[in-house]
C-alpha cells in the first residue's frame, strides 16, 4: 500500500488579441495589442504593408486600406504559440452629393427641397448662406431674402464612423417676371400692332 507521487506544472499559452478600433476609415491607425503571452507576431489577410514584421512584446500600429483580418501569434516561454484572429472593418469614405429641387430659387415661392444623396453617407450637416443650419438628411427650406443673385448651400456628409466629405452648390435666384398687355391695336400704324408676352 506504499505510494509516491510527483507533480509537474503545465504552463498553458492562451493569448488574447485586441484592437483599439474595429471600424475605421481607409488609412486610419489601428493599434493591435496582444495579451497573456511573452511576445507576439502579426500577419494580415489581405496583406497590409503598414503592419510591422517580427516579434515584439509591444503593441503594433497598422493603417488598413480595406477590411482586414489580422492574425496574432502569441508565444509562450517555451517558444510554442497559439494564434488568434480579429477583424477590422474599413468603412468607405462618403462622397458628398446634394439633390436640390428646383434648381433655382423662385422669387414667388422661394422654397428648395434639399437631400443628402452622398454615397456611404449616413448623417448630414447643412450650412445655408442665410445662416440656417440643419442636421436632417433631407428638408425643405424657404429663403426669405431673395434680393441677391444666388444662394449657397454647403453639405458635410458623414459615414458611420464619422469620416466626412463636403459638397456645395450655388443656386441662382430667378428674378424673371412676365408682363402681359391687356390690349393691342393691330391697325398697321407700327404701334401696339402685335400681342406678345
C-alpha positions in Angstrom: 0.0 0.0 0.0 3.0 2.3 -0.1 2.9 5.1 -2.7 4.8 8.1 -4.0 3.7 11.0 -6.2 5.3 13.5 -8.5 3.7 16.7 -10.0 4.5 18.8 -13.0 3.5 22.4 -13.7 2.0 22.9 -17.2 2.0 26.5 -18.5 -0.8 27.0 -21.0 -0.2 29.6 -23.6 -3.6 31.2 -24.2 -3.1 34.7 -25.6 -5.6 37.3 -26.4 -5.7 39.8 -29.3 -7.5 43.1 -29.2 -7.7 46.3 -31.4 -8.5 49.8 -30.1 -11.0 50.2 -33.0 -12.8 47.6 -35.1 -14.3 50.0 -37.6 -12.2 52.7 -39.3 -11.9 54.8 -42.4 -9.3 53.9 -45.0 -5.8 54.5 -43.8 -6.8 55.3 -40.2 -4.4 54.0 -37.5 -5.4 50.8 -35.6 -3.5 49.7 -32.5 -3.2 45.9 -32.2 -2.3 44.5 -28.8 -1.5 41.0 -27.6 -2.0 39.8 -24.0 -1.1 36.8 -21.9 2.0 35.9 -24.0 5.7 36.6 -23.8 5.8 38.3 -27.2 3.7 38.4 -30.4 3.9 38.5 -34.2 1.2 39.7 -36.6 0.0 38.8 -40.1 -2.8 40.2 -42.2 -5.2 39.0 -44.9 -5.2 40.7 -47.3 -1.6 41.7 -46.8 -1.1 45.1 -45.0 2.2 46.7 -45.9 1.9 49.1 -42.9 1.9 46.2 -40.4 5.3 45.8 -38.6 7.0 42.5 -39.0 8.9 40.4 -36.5 8.2 39.5 -32.9 7.6 42.1 -30.2 6.0 42.4 -26.8 4.7 45.9 -27.7 1.5 46.9 -29.4 1.8 47.5 -33.2 0.0 50.0 -35.3 -1.5 49.3 -38.7 -3.2 51.5 -41.3 -5.6 49.3 -43.3 -7.0 50.5 -46.6 -9.6 47.7 -46.8 -11.3 45.3 -44.4 -8.6 43.1 -43.0 -8.4 40.0 -40.8 -5.3 40.2 -38.5 -3.7 37.1 -37.1 -1.6 37.2 -34.0 0.8 34.6 -32.8 1.2 34.7 -29.0 4.3 33.0 -27.9 4.9 31.2 -24.6 8.0 30.7 -22.5 9.0 27.5 -24.3 8.6 29.1 -27.8 5.2 27.5 -28.5 2.5 29.7 -29.7 -1.3 30.0 -30.2 -3.0 32.0 -32.9 -5.8 34.4 -32.5 -7.6 36.5 -35.2 -9.6 39.7 -35.2 -11.3 41.6 -38.0 -11.1 45.4 -38.7 -13.8 46.7 -41.0 -12.8 49.6 -43.2 -15.8 51.8 -43.9 -15.6 53.7 -47.3 -15.3 57.5 -47.2 -18.6 59.3 -48.1 -18.8 61.1 -51.4 -20.6 64.3 -50.8 -23.5 65.0 -53.2 -26.6 67.3 -52.9 -30.0 66.8 -54.5 -31.8 70.2 -54.9 -35.3 70.8 -56.3 -36.0 73.0 -58.1 -32.6 74.0 -59.4 -33.3 77.7 -58.9 -34.9 79.9 -56.2 -38.3 81.2 -57.5 -39.0 84.6 -56.0 -42.7 83.9 -55.9 -42.1 80.6 -54.0 -38.6 80.6 -52.7 -38.6 77.1 -51.3 -35.9 74.5 -52.0 -36.1 70.8 -51.2 -32.7 69.5 -50.2 -31.5 66.0 -49.7 -28.1 64.4 -48.9 -27.6 61.7 -51.5 -23.9 61.1 -50.7 -22.7 57.6 -51.3 -21.8 55.9 -48.0 -23.2 58.9 -46.1 -25.3 58.2 -43.0 -25.6 61.6 -41.3 -25.6 65.2 -42.5 -24.8 68.8 -41.6 -26.1 71.6 -43.7 -25.0 75.3 -43.8 -27.0 77.7 -45.9 -26.0 81.2 -46.9 -28.8 82.8 -44.9 -27.4 81.4 -41.7 -29.7 78.3 -41.5 -28.1 75.1 -40.2 -29.6 71.6 -40.1 -28.6 68.0 -39.3 -31.5 66.5 -41.2 -30.9 64.1 -44.1 -33.5 65.9 -46.2 -35.6 69.0 -45.6 -37.3 71.9 -47.3 -36.2 75.5 -46.7 -37.8 78.8 -47.5 -35.4 81.7 -48.3 -36.9 85.0 -47.0 -34.3 87.2 -48.6 -34.3 86.8 -52.4 -32.8 90.2 -53.2 -29.4 88.8 -54.3 -28.3 86.9 -57.3 -28.0 83.4 -55.7 -27.9 81.4 -52.5 -25.2 79.0 -51.4 -25.7 75.5 -49.9 -23.0 73.6 -48.2 -23.3 70.0 -47.0 -21.0 67.9 -44.8 -21.8 64.2 -45.1 -20.5 61.7 -42.5 -20.1 57.9 -42.8 -20.9 55.6 -39.9 -17.6 56.1 -38.1 -17.6 59.9 -38.5 -15.3 60.5 -41.5 -16.7 63.2 -43.8 -16.8 64.8 -47.2 -18.2 68.1 -48.2 -20.3 69.3 -51.2 -21.5 72.8 -52.1 -23.6 74.4 -54.7 -24.6 77.9 -55.8 -28.4 78.1 -56.6 -29.4 81.2 -58.7 -32.3 83.3 -57.7 -34.8 83.6 -60.6 -35.8 87.2 -60.9 -37.8 86.6 -64.1 -41.1 88.4 -64.4 -43.7 88.3 -67.1 -45.7 91.2 -68.4 -48.8 90.6 -70.4 -50.6 93.6 -72.1 -54.4 93.8 -71.7 -55.0 95.1 -75.2 -53.4 95.9 -78.6 -54.3 97.8 -81.8 -53.4 95.7 -84.9 -54.1 98.6 -87.3 -50.7 98.7 -89.0 -49.6 102.0 -87.7 -46.5 100.5 -86.1 -47.6 101.0 -82.5 -49.0 98.2 -80.4 -49.7 96.1 -83.6 -48.6 92.8 -82.0 -49.8 90.9 -79.0 -46.9 89.3 -77.1 -45.6 88.4 -73.6 
